[in-house]
């Protein structure tokens, strides 16, 4: 086996968020009622996004009784957020009262976040207040609302922002699942004994399976690892001329192998069939 060499600098994540008011700015209120369902007008308003820079900090500091800042992870979170890709936010929250945070889906239904109180220091945030971690998941595209609350004895003060969520590329639970999907499009050879090209991600090897002597399938634990591998592939000394990628997988065409090799059009068609993307070193 040989390893791909080279490392591209990680691009800073830019997250798109829009404030949840009629005027397009963040809002604080004293009720715990869910936001109204997102009709067509509110989905359009959600497209008026605030752009966050390299610090990836979500600033919710204009509530009446508290301030909150959230550091969004992973660093390469998609723009906008994607279905099937959990987003973790390390919060620093001032004020008193019980902390709570949750989502409202595009229909206005409450969706609980996985909260980890008392375990967080607020990540890398240099902000005052208590630390909390919360994990948010989106199961459908559309305009979602994220809400942060302080529940005090006499009132609940909250602030919310809208999040644009798009349909994410499908992920696979095993490399054999990817193989079956690829074999439905390409003519895989189950008898191939060719060795894969390996890519080490943060000290571990993803799952590999060869479709043919010249076509390799890779399945990663998550989307973030696949994104790191994509950077390595494109920064390698001998970059792959073209390949297909999805949420947590790659289909690579190995240029130095013998035998029949699928062309760019075939790999582009494969990417479309699997709900992924076609990537070309030539930018085509």
C-alpha positions in Angstrom: 0.0 0.0 0.0 1.1 3.6 -0.6 0.0 6.7 1.2 -1.1 10.0 -0.4 1.3 12.7 0.7 0.7 16.4 1.2 -1.7 18.5 3.3 -3.8 21.4 2.2 -4.4 24.2 4.7 -7.9 23.8 6.2 -10.3 26.4 4.9 -12.0 28.5 7.6 -15.7 27.7 7.9 -18.1 30.4 7.1 -21.6 29.7 8.5 -24.7 31.3 7.2 -27.3 32.3 9.8 -30.2 34.7 9.7 -31.8 36.5 12.5 -35.3 35.6 13.4 -37.4 38.8 13.3 -39.7 40.5 10.8 -37.0 43.1 10.4 -34.2 40.6 10.0 -32.4 41.0 13.3 -32.1 38.8 16.4 -34.9 39.0 18.9 -35.3 38.5 22.7 -38.7 37.7 24.2 -40.2 36.6 27.5 -42.3 33.7 26.4 -41.4 30.0 25.9 -43.8 29.4 23.0 -42.4 27.9 19.8 -41.8 30.2 16.8 -44.5 30.3 14.3 -44.4 27.7 11.5 -42.1 28.6 8.6 -44.3 29.4 5.7 -43.0 30.5 2.3 -42.5 34.1 3.4 -40.4 33.1 6.4 -38.3 30.7 4.3 -37.5 33.6 2.0 -36.6 35.7 5.0 -34.2 33.0 6.1 -32.2 33.5 2.9 -31.1 36.9 4.2 -28.2 35.4 6.0 -25.6 36.9 8.3 -22.1 35.7 7.5 -19.9 34.6 10.3 -16.2 34.8 9.9 -13.3 32.6 10.7 -14.0 32.6 14.5 -17.2 30.6 13.9 -18.8 32.3 16.8 -22.6 32.8 16.9 -23.3 36.0 18.8 -26.6 36.1 20.7 -25.8 38.9 23.1 -28.9 41.0 22.9 -31.4 39.1 25.1 -32.9 41.0 27.9 -31.5 39.1 30.9 -28.5 37.2 29.5 -25.8 37.1 26.8 -24.8 34.0 24.9 -22.0 33.1 22.5 -21.7 29.8 20.7 -18.7 28.3 19.0 -19.8 26.1 16.1 -18.2 22.7 15.5 -16.9 21.1 13.4 -14.7 23.7 11.9 -15.7 22.6 8.4 -19.4 22.6 9.0 -21.2 22.9 5.7 -22.6 26.2 4.4 -25.5 26.2 5.0 -26.0 23.4 7.5 -26.9 20.0 6.0 -29.4 17.3 6.9 -27.7 14.3 8.5 -24.7 16.3 9.7 -24.9 17.0 13.5 -23.7 20.4 14.5 -22.2 20.9 18.0 -22.1 24.3 19.6 -20.1 25.1 22.7 -22.0 27.9 24.5 -20.9 30.5 27.0 -24.0 32.0 28.7 -24.3 34.7 31.3 -27.3 35.4 33.6 -29.2 33.2 36.0 -31.9 30.6 35.7 -32.1 27.2 33.9 -30.3 27.1 30.6 -32.2 25.5 27.7 -31.7 25.3 23.9 -33.7 23.6 21.2 -34.7 23.8 17.6 -38.0 24.5 15.7 -38.3 22.6 12.5 -39.7 24.2 9.3 -43.2 23.4 10.4 -42.6 25.0 13.8 -42.4 21.8 15.8 -40.0 21.7 18.8 -36.9 19.4 18.3 -34.8 18.8 21.3 -31.1 19.3 21.3 -28.7 17.0 23.1 -27.5 19.2 25.9 -24.4 18.4 28.1 -24.7 20.8 31.1 -21.8 21.2 33.4 -19.3 19.4 31.1 -18.3 22.2 28.9 -15.9 25.2 29.5 -17.4 26.9 26.4 -14.7 25.5 24.1 -12.2 28.1 22.9 -14.5 31.0 23.7 -13.1 33.9 25.6 -16.4 35.0 26.9 -18.0 35.3 30.4 -20.7 33.0 31.8 -21.3 29.3 32.2 -20.2 26.7 29.7 -22.7 24.4 28.0 -22.5 22.0 25.0 -25.4 21.2 22.7 -25.7 19.0 19.6 -28.3 19.9 17.0 -29.5 17.6 14.2 -31.6 18.5 11.2 -33.7 15.8 9.5 -35.2 17.9 6.7 -34.2 20.8 4.6 -35.7 24.3 5.1 -35.6 27.2 7.5 -35.1 26.1 11.1 -35.0 28.2 14.2 -32.4 27.8 17.0 -33.5 29.0 20.4 -31.5 29.7 23.6 -33.4 30.4 26.8 -32.9 31.3 30.5 -35.8 30.1 32.6 -36.2 32.2 35.7 -38.8 31.9 38.5 -40.9 34.8 37.1 -40.3 34.6 33.4 -38.5 32.9 30.5 -36.2 35.1 28.4 -35.1 33.7 25.0 -33.3 34.6 21.8 -33.5 32.8 18.5 -31.9 32.8 15.1 -33.0 31.2 11.8 -30.7 28.5 10.2 -30.8 27.5 6.5 -30.6 23.8 6.1 -30.1 22.0 2.8 -30.5 18.4 1.8 -27.3 16.6 2.7 -25.6 13.9 0.6 -26.6 10.4 1.7 -24.1 8.6 4.0 -23.4 4.9 4.3 -23.1 2.7 7.4 -20.3 0.5 6.0 -17.9 0.2 3.0 -20.0 -2.8 1.8 -23.0 -0.5 1.5 -21.0 1.9 -0.6 -19.8 -1.0 -2.7 -23.3 -2.2 -3.4 -24.4 1.2 -4.5 -21.3 1.7 -6.7 -21.7 -1.8 -8.2 -25.2 -0.9 -9.2 -23.7 1.8 -11.6 -20.2 0.5 -12.5 -19.2 -3.0 -13.4 -17.3 -4.0 -10.2 -15.1 -7.1 -10.1 -15.7 -9.0 -6.8 -12.6 -11.1 -7.5 -10.1 -8.2 -7.7 -7.0 -8.5 -5.5 -5.7 -5.0 -6.2 -4.3 -3.1 -3.2 -6.0 0.2 -2.2 -4.2 3.5 -1.9 -4.6 4.4 1.8 -5.2 7.8 3.5 -4.6 8.1 7.2 -7.0 10.5 8.9 -6.2 11.6 12.5 -4.3 8.4 13.2 -6.8 5.9 11.8 -7.5 4.3 8.5 -10.9 4.5 6.9 -12.6 1.4 5.4 -11.5 0.4 1.9 -12.8 -1.9 -0.8 -11.7 -2.2 -4.4 -14.4 -2.1 -7.1 -12.0 -3.0 -9.9 -8.2 -2.9 -10.2 -8.4 0.8 -10.9 -11.4 1.9 -8.9 -11.2 2.2 -5.1 -14.0 2.8 -2.6 -13.4 4.6 0.7 -15.9 5.0 3.6 -15.1 7.4 6.5 -16.6 7.6 10.0 -18.1 11.0 9.3 -18.3 13.9 6.9 -15.5 15.9 8.6 -13.1 13.1 8.0 -14.1 12.8 4.3 -13.5 16.6 4.0 -10.0 16.2 5.4 -9.3 13.4 3.0 -10.5 15.5 0.1 -8.0 18.2 1.0 -5.2 15.5 1.1 -6.3 14.1 -2.3 -6.2 17.4 -4.0 -2.9 18.5 -2.4 -1.1 15.2 -3.1 2.1 15.2 -5.1 0.3 13.2 -7.8 -3.3 14.3 -7.4 -6.2 12.1 -8.6 -7.4 13.6 -12.0 -11.1 13.1 -11.0 -13.2 11.3 -8.4 -16.7 11.1 -6.8 -17.4 12.1 -3.2 -20.4 12.2 -0.9 -21.1 12.7 2.8 -18.8 10.1 4.1 -17.4 8.3 1.1 -15.1 8.5 -1.9 -14.9 6.6 -5.2 -11.4 7.1 -6.6 -10.0 6.3 -10.0 -6.4 5.2 -9.6 -4.5 6.6 -12.7 -1.4 4.3 -12.4 -3.3 1.0 -12.5 -3.7 -1.4 -15.4 -7.0 -2.5 -16.8 -10.2 -0.7 -17.9 -10.6 2.7 -16.3 -14.0 4.6 -16.1 -13.8 8.0 -17.7 -14.9 11.3 -16.2 -18.4 11.1 -17.6 -18.9 7.7 -16.0 -17.7 9.0 -12.6 -19.8 12.1 -12.9 -22.9 9.9 -13.6 -21.9 7.7 -10.6 -21.7 10.8 -8.3 -25.1 12.0 -9.5 -26.7 8.5 -8.9 -25.3 8.3 -5.4 -26.3 11.8 -4.5 -22.7 13.0 -4.3 -20.4 15.4 -6.2 -17.9 15.0 -9.1 -14.5 16.5 -8.4 -12.0 17.2 -11.2 -8.4 18.3 -10.6 -8.8 20.4 -13.8 -11.8 22.1 -12.3 -14.1 20.9 -15.0 
